[in-house]
Amino acid sequence: MAQCPQKEMGNKKEMITKWKAILSSNQLPRLFQQWGPANENILNQLQESKIDLNETALGQEKEIELKKMGTVMQHLNFGELVELEGKMRAVREAKINKIKANKILLKQA
């Protein structure tokens, strides 16, 4: 499996133009670094490592949104808080039901 440097590829139109130029000139395309055992080892290590969601961009975005939500909650009136609590309860119940359904499916497998 060949590896192509993303920065040098360009957009689709540029790549097609470059490829047509290569074909019309009868020159061979440039060679890229081949996937080797070292690459395979790195891939295996990455696959075995545990990823903490909080250390990802998604986790950081979630943390920011939680802080915003905390700030907004301070300014809600009682009725709005009760409504929000109901929505949170519904989400919690849906997650519990999903976990239960997954456990049932795992037992059946």
Secondary structure as GFF3:
##gff-version 3
##sequence-region A 1 109
A	DSSP	alpha_helix	6	9	.	.	.	ID=ss1
A	DSSP	alpha_helix	12	25	.	.	.	ID=ss2
A	DSSP	alpha_helix	37	48	.	.	.	ID=ss3
A	DSSP	three_ten_helix	53	55	.	.	.	ID=ss4
A	DSSP	alpha_helix	57	74	.	.	.	ID=ss5
A	DSSP	alpha_helix	78	108	.	.	.	ID=ss6
###
